[in-house]
């Protein structure tokens, strides 16, 4: 009976549909007894009422079935992962132990559940991971790559299901984390299809107007785009058929998020983006003829269309670390438009769609993957870092999106490094000892410095010296997290040795002068000299900044004062005595900061990234120094601040009326480059009361102009009125606030 009440009518139908889908997808990977044992475990868990819906009201069994289907169908992992997903809630809620799971389903299933339970515990209080738990999240990810893949699938599923949820605030939190953490992870692991879906859904939930505007414009231009693609691919089809190749060719529209990204980077509207699609040629080739046939297609395509040699990307000869193999070229198509063409085989396409997990289906294929090495470097960075969780997150995310370069040693060994890696990065990549003693290198036979950036194809010979030691400024030279971790470790060890030596030197001087060394007096002296850390004090002795004899003289003076001052005991009545407390925070999470020029006790500034003005919807962001910065709610950095530092965000609003205050804002104006248009625009601004033009920057290209106008203005009502007037100027196409 409990089982029936646990599911709504709609969920019962979903349950049967998903179950059939999963069984079909899993095939013979599931053992005959698996389904029966799984049903028994879940039925008992429902009866004991230990399975709960999440904050979005999602049924845990339906949610896990949906995730299992994604893992099986779209990533390609089968039995252990499916059972791990379906049983982890049972273990997490203490209905069943890991030992029991191990006995009934094996070590593999138990291992995955162990990782999933650890990861899910970090999500117990909130639908997103709090910043202080980020290190623990990455550590549990680094233990087993399958846990990362399952968590990506789980987040894709959650993002698909929460579109109707009334819980707007939590949906935005989840969407921000999906874009900030899970999409980059999917990218690193080669799950490009799921990565695009996460990014698109995140944009849909966080910037709805932007998402639907691009979607509508894509629909409006679909017919002309399809016509162009057909014109482009027809002659290619004919040539490939004549060559006797088996293939599939299709045009693929780029994701909404990637189009929006281009609009942001190029600072152009949708109409200014030309590469909205790519052509993909997928060959049905035998393993031993894959590369040969891909290059054959390249030759046929570039015979028909002029290639851009700067835009050739060869991931056939040296695949990416996540196993991605493909040949990308950009050619000049009809009407003088640049078109990207991707050439790959069915196997390569499967790896590109399913990512790292697809390798498990192609045993015997040579394809060295750098992912194990990447996971090891993540573990090392986390275990040896003193940085706070958000610094780790920033470096981690940067590593996820890095492109690669490959370099050779004089013996011909090949190494893959992140794009932008220096000679010093390479030295630490080979070994910590080589990195610590590195003094430079020979790149392609020429002597270069430590900071030399390496390019693909470089031959690098590292030069070392036994007298060399790691330096603090090396952290500014290296770009990879692995090298930074190793340098921090080496500096810490070096600092520890120097500190011990300085302490021994000081104590020996005391003995030589037959003085008694008192730790308490020395600690007071260190504090009096302005040192917050004892190690800093000894470091200054080690590098010669502080002279030992001077320190002893100051120590003796302090000791003399101590002996001259007698302890006094002061008695006073406890009546009317209030215990002094630390000043309470002026703003609590649920209070609202009222922004007023006469605000006392709190220092606030208007953020320069979004330039808020009176009337804007705003929020406050508590800075490390205690001040507060005021941001617009639609600030480009708002999503990141909310997802990463939610605890530092406070509600805010403007006080009363705007009296005499003026704020700087930047307007972007786009239009036809007609004679007198700029004069007309500046004339309108000059006629407006309480509005002044501070600066103007105009660029003209192909009959269009783009202008950035910085103006001083009082509030949003005046701004809206001004924008309306500027839009009415003949030839002006777009006016937007930056």
C-alpha positions in Angstrom: 0.0 0.0 0.0 2.9 2.4 0.9 4.3 1.7 -2.5 1.1 2.9 -4.2 0.9 6.1 -2.1 4.6 6.9 -2.8 3.9 7.5 -6.6 1.3 9.8 -8.2 -0.6 8.4 -11.2 1.6 10.3 -13.6 4.7 8.9 -11.8 3.4 5.3 -12.1 3.3 5.7 -15.8 6.7 7.3 -15.8 8.1 4.4 -13.7 7.0 1.7 -16.1 8.2 3.6 -19.2 11.6 4.4 -17.6 12.1 0.9 -16.3 11.5 -0.6 -19.8 13.8 1.9 -21.4 16.6 1.2 -18.9 16.3 -2.6 -19.2 16.4 -2.3 -23.0 19.4 0.1 -22.9 21.4 -2.0 -20.3 21.0 -5.1 -22.4 22.8 -8.2 -21.0 25.0 -6.1 -18.7 22.5 -6.6 -15.9 22.6 -10.1 -14.2 19.4 -12.1 -14.1 19.0 -11.6 -10.3 19.8 -7.8 -10.3 16.4 -6.5 -11.2 14.6 -8.8 -8.6 17.1 -7.8 -5.8 16.9 -4.1 -6.7 13.0 -4.1 -6.6 13.1 -5.8 -3.2 15.5 -3.2 -1.7 13.6 -0.3 -3.1 10.1 -1.7 -2.0 11.4 -2.2 1.6 12.9 1.3 1.6 9.6 2.8 0.5 7.7 0.8 3.2 10.0 2.1 5.9 9.5 5.7 4.6 13.2 6.4 4.3 13.2 7.8 0.8 12.3 11.5 0.6 11.6 13.9 -2.2 14.1 16.7 -2.8 13.5 20.5 -2.5 12.0 20.5 -6.1 9.5 17.8 -5.1 11.1 15.2 -7.3 10.4 11.5 -6.5 13.8 9.9 -5.6 13.2 6.7 -7.5 11.9 8.4 -10.7 14.8 10.9 -10.5 17.4 8.0 -10.1 15.8 6.1 -13.0 16.0 9.1 -15.2 19.6 9.6 -14.3 20.4 5.9 -14.9 18.8 6.2 -18.4 21.1 9.2 -19.2 24.1 7.3 -17.9 23.3 4.2 -19.9 22.0 5.7 -23.2 24.0 9.0 -23.5 27.3 8.1 -21.7 27.4 4.4 -22.2 28.1 3.1 -18.7 26.1 0.0 -17.7 25.6 -2.4 -14.7 27.8 -1.1 -11.9 26.8 2.6 -12.6 23.1 1.8 -13.0 22.9 -0.2 -9.8 25.0 2.4 -8.0 22.6 5.2 -9.0 19.5 3.2 -8.0 20.8 2.0 -4.6 22.8 5.0 -3.3 19.7 6.6 -1.7 19.0 3.4 0.2 22.6 3.4 1.6 22.6 7.2 2.3 19.5 6.9 4.4 21.0 4.0 6.4 18.4 1.4 5.3 21.2 -0.8 4.0 24.9 -0.9 4.6 27.8 -0.8 2.1 28.9 -4.2 3.3 25.5 -5.7 2.3 25.7 -4.1 -1.1 29.2 -5.4 -1.6 28.1 -9.0 -0.7 25.0 -8.9 -3.0 26.2 -6.8 -6.0 30.0 -6.8 -5.8 32.9 -4.4 -5.1 32.3 -2.2 -8.2 28.8 -1.3 -7.3 29.8 -0.6 -3.6 32.7 1.6 -4.7 30.4 3.8 -6.9 27.8 4.1 -4.0 30.6 5.0 -1.6 31.5 8.0 -3.9 27.9 9.0 -4.6 27.0 9.0 -0.8 30.0 11.1 0.0 29.1 13.6 -2.8 25.4 13.7 -2.0 26.1 14.5 1.7 27.6 17.8 0.5 24.3 18.6 -1.1 22.2 17.7 2.0 21.6 21.3 3.2 21.3 23.0 -0.2 20.7 22.2 -3.8 24.2 23.5 -4.5 27.5 22.9 -2.8 28.5 25.6 -0.4 31.9 27.2 -1.1 33.6 25.8 2.0 32.7 22.2 0.9 34.1 22.6 -2.6 37.4 21.0 -1.8 35.6 17.9 -0.4 33.5 17.7 -3.5 36.5 17.7 -5.8 38.3 15.1 -3.6 35.4 12.7 -3.9 35.3 13.3 -7.6 39.0 12.6 -7.9 38.6 9.2 -6.3 36.5 7.6 -9.1 35.9 9.1 -12.5 32.5 7.3 -12.8 31.2 9.4 -9.9 31.9 12.5 -11.9 30.1 11.1 -14.9 27.1 10.1 -12.8 26.9 13.5 -11.1 27.0 15.2 -14.5 24.1 13.0 -15.7 22.3 13.7 -12.4 22.7 17.5 -12.9 21.5 17.2 -16.6 18.4 15.3 -15.4 17.7 17.9 -12.6 18.0 20.7 -15.1 15.6 19.0 -17.5 13.0 18.4 -14.8 12.9 21.7 -12.9 11.6 23.9 -15.7 8.1 23.9 -14.1 9.3 24.2 -10.5 7.8 27.2 -8.6 11.0 27.4 -6.5 12.7 30.1 -8.6 15.5 31.0 -6.2 16.8 27.4 -5.9 16.4 26.8 -9.7 18.7 29.8 -10.4 21.3 28.5 -7.8 21.2 25.0 -9.5 21.5 26.6 -13.0 24.5 28.7 -12.0 26.3 25.7 -10.5 25.6 23.7 -13.6 27.2 26.4 -15.8 30.1 27.0 -13.4 31.0 23.5 -12.4 29.2 20.7 -14.3 29.4 22.1 -17.8 33.2 22.6 -17.6 33.5 19.0 -16.2 31.5 17.6 -19.1 33.8 19.6 -21.5 36.9 18.1 -19.9 35.5 14.5 -20.1 34.5 15.0 -23.8 30.7 15.0 -23.1 30.2 17.8 -25.5 26.5 17.1 -26.1 25.6 17.1 -22.4 27.9 20.1 -21.9 25.9 22.1 -24.5 22.6 21.1 -22.9 23.7 22.2 -19.4 24.9 25.5 -20.7 21.7 26.1 -22.8 19.4 25.2 -19.9 21.4 27.3 -17.5 21.0 30.3 -19.8 17.3 29.6 -20.2 16.8 29.7 -16.4 19.1 32.6 -15.5 18.6 34.9 -18.6 15.3 33.8 -20.0 14.8 36.9 -22.3 18.3 36.4 -23.9 17.6 32.6 -24.4 14.2 33.0 -26.1 15.4 36.0 -28.2 18.2 34.0 -29.7 15.9 30.9 -30.1 13.3 32.9 -31.9 15.9 34.5 -34.2 17.4 31.0 -35.0 13.8 29.9 -36.0 13.3 32.9 -38.2 16.6 32.3 -40.1 16.2 28.5 -40.2 14.8 28.4 -43.8 17.7 30.5 -45.3 20.3 28.6 -43.2 19.0 25.2 -44.4 19.0 26.4 -48.0 22.6 27.6 -47.7 23.7 24.3 -46.0 22.1 22.3 -48.9 23.9 24.4 -51.5 27.2 23.9 -49.6 27.0 20.1 -49.0 25.6 19.0 -52.4 28.8 19.2 -54.4 30.8 17.6 -51.5 28.3 14.7 -51.4 28.8 14.1 -55.1 32.6 14.0 -54.8 32.6 11.7 -51.8 30.2 9.3 -53.5 32.4 9.3 -56.6 35.4 8.4 -54.3 33.5 5.4 -53.1 33.4 6.5 -49.4 30.6 5.5 -47.0 29.5 8.6 -45.1 26.9 10.8 -43.5 26.9 14.6 -43.9 24.9 17.1 -42.0 24.7 20.7 -40.9 24.6 21.3 -37.2 23.3 24.6 -35.7 25.5 25.8 -32.8 24.1 25.9 -29.3 22.2 29.0 -28.1 24.8 29.4 -25.3 27.7 29.3 -27.7 26.0 31.9 -29.9 25.4 34.1 -26.9 29.0 33.7 -25.8 30.2 34.9 -29.3 27.8 37.9 -29.0 29.4 38.8 -25.6 33.0 38.3 -26.8 32.5 40.1 -30.1 30.2 42.7 -28.6 27.8 42.4 -31.5 24.1 41.6 -31.8 22.7 38.3 -33.2 22.7 39.6 -36.7 26.5 40.2 -36.5 27.3 36.5 -35.9 27.9 34.6 -39.1 29.2 31.1 -38.1 25.8 29.9 -36.7 26.4 26.3 -37.9 29.1 23.8 -38.7 29.1 20.9 -41.3 30.0 17.5 -40.0 31.1 14.6 -42.2 31.0 11.2 -40.5 32.8 8.3 -42.3 32.0 4.6 -41.9 35.7 3.6 -42.0 37.6 0.5 -40.9 40.0 1.1 -38.0 43.1 0.8 -40.0 41.8 3.3 -42.7 40.4 6.0 -40.4 43.1 8.6 -40.7 43.7 7.9 -44.4 40.1 8.4 -45.4 39.7 11.5 -43.1 42.6 13.2 -44.9 41.2 12.1 -48.2 37.9 13.9 -47.4 40.0 17.0 -46.3 41.7 17.0 -49.7 38.4 16.7 -51.6 36.7 19.5 -49.6 39.7 21.9 -49.9 39.8 21.2 -53.7 36.3 22.6 -53.9 36.4 25.4 -51.3 39.4 27.7 -50.4 40.6 26.7 -46.8 41.8 29.1 -44.2 45.2 27.6 -43.1 45.2 29.4 -39.8 41.9 27.6 -38.8 43.1 24.0 -39.3 42.8 21.9 -36.1 44.4 18.5 -36.4 43.2 16.2 -33.5 43.7 13.1 -35.7 47.5 13.0 -35.3 47.5 13.9 -31.6 44.0 13.5 -29.9 42.9 15.7 -27.0 43.5 14.3 -23.4 39.8 13.3 -23.2 40.2 11.1 -26.4 38.6 13.6 -28.8 39.7 12.9 -32.4 38.6 15.0 -35.4 39.8 17.2 -38.2 38.4 20.8 -38.2 38.9 23.1 -41.2 37.3 26.5 -42.1 36.6 27.1 -45.8 35.2 29.9 -47.9 31.7 28.8 -49.0 29.2 30.3 -51.4 28.5 34.1 -51.0 32.0 34.5 -49.4 31.0 33.0 -46.1 33.4 31.1 -43.8 32.1 27.6 -43.0 33.5 25.2 -40.4 33.8 21.6 -41.5 34.4 18.7 -39.0 35.7 15.4 -40.4 35.6 12.3 -38.3 34.7 8.6 -38.3 31.7 6.9 -36.6 34.0 5.7 -33.8 35.4 9.2 -33.3 31.9 10.6 -33.3 30.8 8.2 -30.7 33.8 9.2 -28.5 32.9 12.9 -29.1 29.3 12.4 -28.1 29.8 10.0 -25.1 33.2 11.2 -24.1 35.7 9.3 -21.9 33.2 6.4 -21.2 33.1 5.5 -24.9 36.7 4.4 -24.8 35.6 1.4 -22.7 33.6 0.2 -25.7 36.6 0.3 -28.1 39.2 -2.0 -26.4 42.4 -2.5 -28.3 42.3 0.9 -29.9 45.4 2.9 -29.1 44.3 6.2 -27.5 46.3 7.4 -24.5 44.1 9.4 -22.3 45.5 12.1 -19.9 42.5 11.9 -17.6 44.0 9.7 -15.0 47.0 12.1 -14.9 44.5 15.0 -14.6 42.7 13.4 -11.7 46.0 12.7 -10.0 47.0 16.4 -10.4 43.5 17.4 -8.9 44.2 15.2 -5.9 47.7 16.6 -5.4 46.5 20.2 -5.7 43.7 19.7 -3.1 45.8 17.8 -0.6 48.7 20.3 -0.7 47.0 23.6 -1.1 46.6 26.3 1.5 44.4 28.4 -0.8 40.7 28.9 0.0 38.0 26.9 -1.7 37.2 29.5 -4.3 40.8 30.0 -5.4 40.9 26.2 -5.9 37.6 26.4 -7.9 38.9 29.2 -10.1 42.2 27.3 -11.0 40.3 24.0 -11.4 37.8 25.6 -13.8 40.6 27.2 -15.8 42.3 23.8 -16.1 39.0 22.2 -17.3 38.7 24.6 -20.3 42.4 24.6 -21.3 43.4 23.8 -24.8 46.6 21.8 -25.3 50.0 22.0 -26.9 52.4 19.1 -27.4 56.2 19.3 -27.1 59.1 16.9 -27.5 62.2 16.1 -25.5 65.5 15.7 -27.4 64.9 11.9 -27.3 61.6 12.3 -29.1 59.2 11.7 -26.2 55.9 13.6 -26.5 54.3 15.5 -23.7 50.9 17.3 -23.6 50.6 20.6 -21.7 47.9 23.2 -21.3 48.1 26.0 -23.8 50.1 28.9 -22.5 52.5 26.6 -20.5 56.0 27.9 -20.0 59.4 26.2 -19.8 59.1 26.1 -16.0 55.7 24.3 -16.3 57.3 21.7 -18.5 60.2 21.2 -16.1 57.8 20.5 -13.2 55.6 18.4 -15.5 58.6 16.0 -16.0 59.6 15.9 -12.3 59.5 18.1 -9.2 63.3 17.9 -8.7 63.9 19.0 -12.3 61.5 21.9 -11.9 63.1 23.0 -8.6 66.6 23.1 -10.1 65.5 24.5 -13.5 67.5 27.6 -14.7 66.3 27.7 -18.3 66.0 25.6 -21.5 67.0 25.1 -25.1 63.9 25.4 -27.3 64.6 24.3 -30.9 68.3 24.7 -30.1 68.1 28.2 -28.8 68.6 29.3 -25.1 65.5 30.7 -23.6 64.3 31.9 -20.1 62.0 30.1 -17.6 59.0 32.2 -18.7 59.2 31.3 -22.4 55.8 30.1 -23.6 55.9 26.8 -25.5 54.2 26.1 -28.8 53.1 22.8 -30.3 56.0 21.0 -32.0 58.7 22.6 -29.9 61.7 20.5 -29.0 62.6 21.3 -25.4 65.8 20.5 -23.4 65.6 21.6 -19.7 68.8 23.0 -18.2 69.3 22.6 -14.4 71.8 23.7 -11.7 72.3 22.2 -8.2 72.5 25.7 -6.7 69.1 26.7 -7.9 66.1 26.8 -5.5 62.4 27.7 -6.1 61.5 31.4 -5.9 58.2 33.0 -4.9 57.9 34.9 -8.2 57.9 31.5 -10.0 54.2 31.3 -9.1 53.7 34.3 -11.5 55.6 32.5 -14.3 53.8 29.1 -14.4 50.2 28.7 -15.6 49.4 25.0 -14.8 47.9 24.0 -11.4 50.3 21.1 -11.2 53.4 23.3 -11.4 51.8 25.8 -8.9 51.1 23.0 -6.5 54.7 21.7 -6.7 56.2 25.2 -6.3 54.1 25.9 -3.2 55.2 22.6 -1.7 58.8 23.4 -2.4 58.6 26.9 -1.0 56.9 25.6 2.1 59.7 23.1 2.7 62.3 25.7 2.0 60.6 28.2 4.4 60.4 25.6 7.1 64.1 24.8 6.9 65.0 28.5 6.9 62.7 29.2 9.9 64.3 26.3 11.9 67.8 27.6 11.0 66.9 31.2 12.1 65.4 30.0 15.4 68.5 27.9 16.2 70.7 31.0 15.3 68.7 33.2 17.7 68.7 30.7 20.6 72.5 30.1 20.1 73.2 33.9 20.4 71.2 34.0 23.6 73.4 31.1 25.0 76.6 32.8 23.9 75.6 36.0 25.8 74.5 33.8 28.8 70.9 35.2 28.6 67.8 33.3 29.6 65.4 32.8 26.6 61.8 33.2 27.6 59.2 32.1 25.0 56.4 34.3 26.4 58.6 37.5 26.3 59.7 36.6 22.8 56.1 36.1 21.6 55.2 39.6 23.0 58.2 41.1 21.2 57.2 39.5 17.9 53.7 40.9 18.2 55.0 44.3 19.2 57.2 44.3 16.1 54.0 43.9 14.0 54.3 40.3 12.9 51.0 38.4 12.7 52.8 35.0 12.1 55.8 33.8 14.0 57.2 32.2 10.8 57.3 35.7 9.1 59.5 36.9 12.0 62.0 34.0 11.6 61.8 34.4 7.8 63.0 38.0 8.1 66.0 36.8 10.3 66.8 34.1 7.7 66.9 36.6 4.8 68.9 39.2 6.8 66.2 41.9 7.0 66.3 41.6 10.8 69.6 41.6 12.7 69.9 39.1 15.6 71.8 41.5 18.0 69.1 44.2 17.5 66.4 41.7 18.4 68.2 40.7 21.6 68.6 44.4 22.6 64.8 45.0 22.1 64.1 41.7 24.0 66.2 43.0 27.0 64.4 46.4 26.9 61.0 44.7 27.0 62.1 42.3 29.8 63.3 45.3 31.8 60.0 47.1 31.5 58.2 43.9 32.6 60.2 43.8 35.9 59.6 47.5 36.6 55.8 47.2 36.3 54.1 45.6 39.3 51.0 43.7 38.9 47.9 45.6 40.2 44.6 44.0 41.0 41.7 46.2 40.3 38.4 45.5 42.0 35.2 47.1 40.6 31.5 46.6 41.2 29.8 44.2 38.8 26.7 46.4 39.1 25.6 48.1 35.8 28.6 46.4 34.0 28.0 45.3 30.5 30.3 42.8 29.0 31.8 44.4 25.8 30.9 42.4 22.7 32.3 42.5 19.2 30.3 44.9 17.0 27.5 42.9 15.5 27.2 42.7 11.8 25.4 45.8 10.6 23.5 43.8 8.0 22.0 40.3 8.4 21.1 38.0 5.6 17.4 38.9 5.8 17.8 42.7 6.4 17.7 45.2 3.5 20.5 47.7 3.0 19.0 51.1 2.3 21.3 53.1 0.0 21.6 56.7 1.1 24.3 59.4 0.7 24.0 60.1 4.4 24.4 56.4 5.4 26.7 56.3 8.5 28.7 53.4 9.9 28.9 51.4 6.6 31.2 52.2 3.7 29.6 51.5 0.3 30.7 52.0 -3.3 28.9 51.6 -6.6 30.4 48.7 -8.6 32.2 49.7 -11.8 31.4 46.4 -13.6 27.7 47.4 -14.0 27.5 51.1 -12.9 24.2 51.0 -11.0 22.1 54.2 -10.9 19.2 55.3 -8.7 16.1 53.3 -9.6 18.0 50.1 -10.7 17.1 46.8 -8.9 20.3 46.3 -6.9 22.0 44.1 -4.3 24.9 44.6 -1.9 28.1 42.4 -1.9 30.2 42.4 1.3 33.9 42.9 0.4 36.8 41.3 2.2 37.8 44.7 3.8 34.3 45.1 5.3 32.9 47.6 2.8 30.0 46.9 0.5 29.7 47.2 -3.3 26.4 47.9 -4.9 25.6 45.9 -8.0 22.7 45.8 -10.4 20.7 42.6 -10.2 21.4 42.0 -13.9 25.1 42.7 -13.5 27.3 40.3 -15.7 28.9 39.0 -12.5 25.7 38.6 -10.5 25.2 34.9 -11.3 28.8 34.1 -10.3 28.6 36.1 -7.0 25.3 34.4 -6.0 26.5 30.9 -6.8 30.0 31.2 -5.3 29.6 33.8 -2.5 25.9 33.7 -1.7 26.7 34.2 2.0 28.2 37.7 1.1 25.2 38.9 -0.8 22.7 41.2 1.0 19.4 42.7 -0.2 19.5 46.4 -1.0 17.3 49.2 -2.2 17.6 53.0 -2.8 16.3 55.4 -0.2 13.6 58.0 -0.9 14.2 60.1 -4.0 17.3 60.9 -6.0 18.2 64.5 -5.1 21.0 66.0 -7.2 23.1 62.8 -7.4 24.6 61.8 -10.8 26.0 58.5 -11.8 28.2 57.4 -14.7 26.8 54.9 -17.2 27.8 53.7 -20.6 25.4 53.4 -23.6 26.2 51.4 -26.7 24.7 52.9 -29.9 24.7 51.0 -33.2 23.4 52.4 -36.5 24.0 53.4 -40.1 27.1 55.6 -40.6 25.1 58.5 -42.1 26.4 62.0 -42.3 25.4 64.0 -39.2 24.1 61.0 -37.2 26.7 61.5 -34.4 25.9 65.2 -34.2 22.2 64.4 -33.9 22.9 62.0 -31.0 25.2 64.4 -29.0 22.7 67.2 -29.7 19.9 65.3 -28.0 22.1 64.5 -24.9 23.3 68.2 -24.6 19.6 69.4 -24.6 18.6 67.2 -21.7 18.5 68.7 -18.2 20.8 67.1 -15.5 22.4 64.8 -18.1 26.0 65.4 -19.3 28.2 63.7 -21.9 31.5 62.6 -20.4 33.2 60.8 -23.3 32.4 59.3 -26.7 34.2 56.6 -28.7 33.0 55.9 -32.3 34.1 53.0 -34.6 32.9 52.7 -38.2 33.0 49.6 -40.4 31.2 48.6 -43.7 28.7 51.4 -43.5 27.8 50.8 -39.8 29.0 52.7 -36.8 29.3 51.5 -33.2 29.6 54.1 -30.4 30.3 53.9 -26.7 28.9 56.9 -24.8 29.7 57.6 -21.2 27.1 59.9 -19.6 26.3 61.3 -16.1 22.7 60.8 -15.3 20.4 60.9 -12.2 18.1 57.9 -12.3 16.5 55.2 -14.4 13.5 57.2 -15.4 15.7 59.9 -17.0 17.8 57.0 -18.6 14.7 55.3 -20.1 13.5 58.7 -21.5 17.0 59.4 -23.1 17.2 55.9 -24.7 13.7 56.4 -26.2 14.8 59.7 -27.8 18.1 58.2 -29.1 16.2 55.3 -30.7 14.0 57.7 -32.5 17.1 59.3 -34.3 17.0 58.3 -38.0 19.6 55.6 -38.7 20.0 54.4 -35.1 19.3 50.7 -35.0 20.1 49.8 -31.4 20.7 51.6 -28.1 21.6 49.4 -25.1 23.1 50.0 -21.6 26.4 48.3 -20.9 
